[in-house]
Amino acid sequence: NLYVTVSGKRTGLQAGTYSIGPSMSIADVVGKIHSGDVDRKRVTVIEGWRSDEIADLLAEEGEAFLRLVGTWESDRPLLADRPEGAGLEGYLFPDTYHLPHGFEAEDLIVAMLDNLDGKMTAEMMDDIRGQGKGVFEILTMASIIEKEVRNFEDKRVVSGLLWKRMEIGMPLQVDATIVYLTGKRSTTVSIEETRIDSPYNTYLNKGLPPGP
C-alpha cells in the first residue's frame, strides 16, 4: 500500500491473472500489475481444423464460439465479399494464440481475424483482384486444397487442376468436401457418400461449395 501510494501507481493497477515469482520485489510486482502484463493461456489451432474442432478445444467457451462464428457481423474489408448468411469458416487463421486467462470466445475470434488481416498483404489482394476473384472464393478453394493434400508442391498441382476444372465447367470431384459435409474425422469416402444431396458435394455440383 505504501509503495503504490508513493510511486503514484495506485490508480493504474489492472485486474487480471498474474504470474508472480518469489524472487520478485515489491516494485517488480507492482510494475507487472500496473502494466497489465497478465499471465496468458496458450491456444493452438491446427491448420485445416473446422470450427467445431476449434470449439472442442475451447471447452466451456466452445458453444459461444460456434454461435459467434455463424452469426459474426463486421465491416472488415476481408469480409466484404462474404455472402449473406455465411459464417467465419475459413477466415479463422490457424496459429498459436496467447490469450488472458478467462478469455471469451470473441477474444479468440478477433485475434484470428486480426492475424488473417496481417497475412493478407496488399500485393496478395491486388493479385486476387487481378484474377477476377474475391477473398471468399480464394479462401474456399484454399480450404479444399488444405484438406485434400499436404505437400506444398502437390498443393500447387491440385490448385491448377481444380481451377481448370472450374473453367471448363467440370465438377471438382474432391473428397475433402464430402468429408466436410459428413463431419467424419476419417478422409476415406465411400461411393454412397459421393451421392449425398448437398451443395457441398463437389461430385454432384459444379463450381465451388457454398463456403470454406
Long-range contacts (C-beta under 8 A, 24 or more apart in sequence): 3-27, 3-30, 4-30, 9-34, 14-38, 16-100, 16-101, 17-100, 17-101, 17-102, 38-100, 38-101, 39-100, 39-101, 40-98, 40-99, 40-100, 40-101, 41-98, 41-99, 41-100, 41-101, 41-103, 42-96, 42-97, 42-98, 43-96, 43-97, 43-98, 43-99, 43-108, 44-95, 44-96, 44-97, 45-92, 45-93, 45-94, 45-95, 45-96, 45-97, 45-112, 46-94, 47-94, 47-146, 48-94, 48-143, 48-146, 48-147, 49-94, 50-89, 50-180, 51-87, 51-88, 51-89, 51-92, 52-183, 54-92, 58-105, 58-108, 61-103, 61-104, 61-105, 61-108, 62-105, 64-104, 64-105, 64-106, 65-105, 65-108, 65-109, 68-105, 68-106, 68-109, 69-109, 72-109, 74-113, 76-113, 76-117, 78-113, 78-116, 78-117, 78-120, 78-135, 79-135, 80-135, 81-134, 81-135, 81-136, 81-137, 82-135, 82-136, 83-136, 83-210, 83-211, 86-136, 86-210, 86-211, 87-211, 88-113, 89-143, 89-211, 89-212, 90-136, 90-139, 90-140, 90-142, 90-143, 90-211, 90-212, 91-116, 91-139, 91-212, 92-116, 93-119, 136-211, 137-208, 139-212, 140-208, 140-209, 140-211, 140-212, 141-208, 142-212, 143-212, 144-172, 144-174, 144-176, 144-177, 144-202, 144-208, 144-209, 147-176, 147-179, 147-180, 147-187, 148-174, 148-175, 148-176, 166-206, 166-207, 166-208, 169-206, 170-206, 171-202, 171-203, 171-204, 171-205, 171-206, 172-202, 172-206, 172-207, 172-208, 173-202, 173-203, 174-202, 177-201, 177-202, 177-209, 178-202, 178-203, 180-209
